[in-house]
């Protein structure tokens, strides 16, 4: 893949700001929704701040060689829920979020030390291209249902249910993906580099027109755009809080846990809830970095090294959770954005991280992001998730699928992943991506010495 901006290229300041906003738009919806799902007063703005800080730490650990943004991890949703379930008080629950992220981060630190001394050759033997390629594809394909669910969903809700006509929402989503594609393929340099911004703005504009018509005519089915985030800004009148807000950081609330009190058994509960999931996310960490390596045509597992990417991910996750409560992880949306725009500049990632920190204090921008209809983001994600899937399939184009041993490995991974195979061990869920990868590894080990002759 011919990149427009290489990893170490530094775009001009004006371009850099626009590129950073595009990265933020690609990752922001998912980053903000995790604390919303967990609830218990967790603030999306704090999670965004934590993601920005975590990403900067990751970039530093990886010596500015890996252009990936870290955002809130969905894999730890069950773990975070468990931290609150056994807490007794909200403050103790917030402390549990921090402790859990530290436990998970320490898993990465331990693995990083092993890799530092043992090298990464065992990774290539355990997870060769025939295993990693289809696994990367599954990361994208496993998210396809989310994109399709979003693309027929409007923003306005009544009694918790979207009221917009799915066909109207679908039209907004199709406008978004169409403008994104046209900008990327037919656009000049700016169009090729920021197609998502054009796509989101176009989809948002169409949604706004339908919403205005629906409001004037009283037709709820046309109300695609949820304007309540903007209404909340002026609910108590126009003041400083209309423009600036101070997120409630997790560590601030967690300090109350020392007054409330917590037991050693609670700490053990958090440990058990987080540590096994960290091993699952480690598998996805490998797949993500294999994917971005194929895009920038440099093996990040060797330079700067898997031990550095693990440390960056682990420490970044710990620090991010101290501020926002959510463990962070490398985002497929960010990788997809790099693949489509062909902009691998790590300075774009740094600018996006700084932007995330600044924006977490800017109430209007957070309100704008919260108001973007699900159907518009669904249109964007059709491209983002699709490119992740295609990136994985491209990895296996040189694999000889005429050999049954390779064909079986790819088949097992694809069917397990697309079929949604998951395994539950109490509060711990092994995701379809992890299950597919584990089955692929076992199948490859079983058949690697076999012959089709």
N, C-alpha and C positions, 0 to 999 in steps of 0.2 A: 504494500500500500504506500503510495507516494504522499507523504505528509506535506501540508502547506507550511506548518510551523513544527519544527523539530522540538524535542524535549527542552533543550537548552536555549531555544530562540526566545527573544523578549520582544513582544509586539509593542507598538507605540502606545502611549498612555491612553489615548482615547479609545483605541481598539481594545486595549486590555480591559478597560472598564466594561465595554459591551460584551466581550467574551466571558468575563466573570459573571455578569448578570445572566447570561445564557446558561452557564454551568449551574448557577443557583436555581434557576427556574427548573432545570432538569432534575435536581435532587431535592428541592425544597419541600414539595408536597409530601413525599414519603418521610422525610425527616421530621416534619411537623405533625404528621398523623400518628406516629408512635406514642407520644405522650398523651394524645387525645384518646387513643384506644385504652391505654392503661388507666387514665383518669386519676383520681385521688389528688386533684389540684395541680398535677404536673403542668408546667407551662411550655407550650411550643416554642416561644421565644427563647427560653432558657436552653432548650434542646438544640436550637439553631446556634446559639452562642457556643455550646459545648462541641458541636460538630465543627465549627470554625476553628476553635482552639485545638481540637483533636487532629484536624487536618494539617495544621501548621506543624504540630509535633511530628506527625507522620512524614511530612515533607523533609523536615530536618533530619530525622533518623535515616531516611532513604537517600540522603545527600542530594536532594533535588533531582532525582533521576526517575521518579515514578509519578506520572501525572494523573493521580486518582484522588477524588474527594471522599472523605469519610463522613458517613451520615448515620442516623439512628438505626440500629439493627432490629429487624423484625424477628430474628431468631430467638431473641431473649424476651419476647413478650410474655411467655409463660413463666419465665424465671422472675420477671418483674412483678407479675401478678402474685406469685408465691411469696415474694418479699413483703408485700402489703398484707396478704392473707394471714400470715403468722405474726404480724407486727404488734397488734393491740392498739397502737396509736399511729397517726400519720407521720409524726416525727421519726418514730422507730422505723417505719416503712421506708422513709427517705434515707435513713442511715443504711438500711438493708440494700437499697439501690447502689449506694456507694461501695459498700463492702462487697456486694456481688460483682460489680464491675472490676474491683481490685482483684478478687479471686480469679475471674476470667482472664484478666490481663496477665496475671502471674503464670497462668497456663502457657500463654504465648511466650513469656520470658523464659520459662523452663525449656520449651521446645526450641526457642532461639539459641539457647546455650548448647543444646544437643546438636543442632545444625551447625553451629559455629565450629565445633570440634569434629563432627562426623562428616561435614560437607553436605552437598545436595545431590550427589550421584545416586544415592539410594532413592531419592524422590523420583528421578527419571526412570529408575528400574521398577519402582513400585507403581508409578503412575505415568507410563509412557504416553505418547500422543494418542494412541488408539483408545486410551482411557480418558485422558483429559479433554480431548476434542469434543466428543459427544456430551461430556459432563458440562462443559461450558455452554453447549447448545441447550442443555436442559435448564440451565439458569435462566436463559431467555424464554424458553418454551413454557417453563413452569409458571411464569408471570403472565402468560397470554390470557388466562382467564380473568386476571385482574384488569388488564387493559380493556377486554371486551365488556366486562361488567361496568367499567367506568364510562365507556363511550356511549352508553345508552342511558346515562344517569345525569340529571340536571343538578343544579345547586340548591334550589329552594326546597325546603322540607316542611311538612306539616305532620305533627305527631310522629316525628322521626322517619317519615317516609318521603322520598322524592315525589314531587307532584308534576314535574315537567313530563310532557309526552315523550316516550322513548324515541320516537321517530324524529322529533325536533332536536332532541339531544344528539342523536346519531348524525343528523345533518351538521350540527356545530362541530362534532368530532371529525367528520369527513372533510369539512372545510379546513380544519386545523392541519390534518395530515396532508391534504392536497397542497396547501400553501407551503408547508414544510418541504415536501418533495420537490415542488417546482422551484423553490428558492435554492435548494441544494443542487439540483441538476442543471437548471438553466440560469441561475443567478450569476452575477459577476463575483468578484472576490468577497464582498460583504455578504451577498446572498448565500454563498457557499459556506461561509464561516458562522453565520448566525441564523440558520434556517428556523431554529426552534423559536426564536423571538418573533420572527415574522408569523410563524404558524400560530403561536399562542395568541398574539395580538389580533390576528384575523379571526380565529375562533371565538375569542372573547368579544370582539365587536359584533359578530353575528348573534351571539348569545345575548348581548346587551340590547340589540334591536328587537329580538323576540320578546325579551323581558319587558321592554318599554311598551310594546304593543299589547302584551298580556296584562300589564298593569292598567293601561288606559281602557281596555275592553273588558277587564274583569275575568279574562280567560287564564285560569291557573296553569293550564296545560302548556302555555307559552312561556311561563316564567322559568327560564333556565338559569339565570344569574342570581346568586344569593347576595343581596346587598346588605344583609345584617351586619357583617364585619365593619362596614363603613358607618352604619347607624350606631353601632356600639361606641364608636370613637367620640360621638357627640351626645351620647345618651345623658350625660350629666352636664351638658353645655360644653362650649369650646374653651379649652384650657391647655396647659402644658401637656397633660396626658393625652390630648388629641394628637399630638405630634411626637412626643417622646414617652417611652415607658421603660421602667427599670425591671427587668425580669427577676423573679424570685428564684435565686439559685438554689440548687438542691442542698448544698452544704449548709446554707443558712437555716433551712427548716430542719435539717438533720441534727443540728446542735441541740435541739430540744429533746432529743432521744436520751441524752445523758441525765436529764431531769426526770424523764418518764421512766427510765430504766428498761433494760432488756437482758435476756438470759443467754447463756452459752448455747443452749439448745436452739435458740433462734438463729444465732450465727451459723451453727451447723446446718440448719435448714436452708439458709441462704447459700451456703457453700455447696450443698448437694443440688440446689436448684440451678446454679450457674456453671459450675465446673464441667459437667458432662456436655453442656451446650457449647462450651468453648472449644471442645475437641471437634464437634460437628462443624462449627464455623471455621475452624482451621482448614478443613477440607475445602470449603468454599473460598478461603483465602488463597489457597494454592491455585484453584481454578481461575479466580479473578486475575491473579498475577500472570498466569500462563496466557490468559486472554490479552491483557494489555501488552504483554511482551510480544505477542504475535503482531499486534497493531503497530507498535513502534519499532519492531524488528530488532529488539535488544532483549536478551534474557535477564530479566530483573532478579531471577532467583540466584543468578551468579554475580551480577553487578547491578546494584550494590550488595546483593546477597539476600537469601531468604531470611537469614537471622536479623537483618536490618528491617526488612518489610514487616516481619513478625513483631519486632520491638516497637516499630513505629505504630503499627496497628494496636498492639496491646497497651502501650503507654498512652497513646492517643485516646484509646477507649476509656482507660481509667480516669484521665484528666477530664475528658468530655463528660463523663457521668458525674463527676464531682460538681460540675456546674449545671448540667442539664438532666442528670438522672439516667440517661440512656447510654448503654454501651454502644460504641460506634463500630462500623465495619466499612470496608471498601464498597463503593456503590456501583452496581452494574449500570445504572443510569448515567453515571459519570463516564464510565468506560465507553458506553454506547455513544455518548455525546462526542467523545474524542474520535471514535471511529467514523462517525457520519461527517463531522465538520473537518476532519483531518487536521485538527489543531491539537497537537500534543504538548504545547508549551506548558511547562510546570509553573511558569509565572502566572498563567491563567488560573491555575488551581490555587496558588497563593493569594491572588487577588480575590478569588471567590471566597476563600476562607476568611480573609480580612473583611470582605463585604458581608459575610454571614454574621460576623461579630458586630459590625456597625448596624446592620439592618435589624438585629434583634432588639435594638433600642428605638427603632423608627416605627412607630405604630401604624402610619398610613401604608407603608410598604408591606408589612405583615398582614394588614387587612386586605390589601390587594391580592396577595398570594392566597389567602384564605378564601377569597371570593371567586377565584378561578374555578369554573365549573368542572366537575369530574369528567364530563364528556370531552372537554378541551384537553385535559391532561391525558385522557384515554387515547385521544388522537395522536398526541406526541409519543406516548408510550408504545403505540403500534410500531413506530420506527425504532425507538430505543431498544425495546425488548427483542424486536426482530433482528436488529443488527448484532445483538449479543449471540442470538441463536446461530446466525449465519457465520459469525466469527469462529464459533466452535466447529461448525461443519467444514469451514475452510481449512481448519487444522488437519483434518483427516483426508484431504484430497490426495495426499501422497501415500496414504495407507493402502496396502493391497487388500481390498475387500473381496477379492476372488479367493482368498484363503479363509476357510471356514472359522479358524480360530479368531481371526480379526472380526469377521462378520458376527460371530456370537457375542463378542465383547461389546461391540457397538449396539447390537440389537438389545441386549439385556439392559444396557444403560438407558437407551432411548425409551423403551417400553416401560421400565420401572419409573423413570422420571415423568414421562408424559401421563402415565396411568395414575400418578400421584401416590406412589407407595410411601407410606410413613409408618414408623414403629414408635409406640409409646412405652416408656418405662416410668410410670408414675407421672410426675410433673415434667419429665424430660421427653421431648419429641424429637426424633431423628427425622429431619425433613426429607422430602422427596429427592432433593439434590444430593444430600449426604447418603441416602439409601442407594440411589443409583450409582454413586461413586464407589461405595463399599462393594456393591455387587459386581461392578465393573472390575475393580481390583482383584476380587476373589476369582472371577471368571478368567481374567488374564493370567493369574498365577497358576490356575488349574490347567490352562491350555497352552501356555507360552512355549513349552518344550515339545508340543505336538507338531505333527506334520500332516498336510493334506495330500501328500504324495502316496 
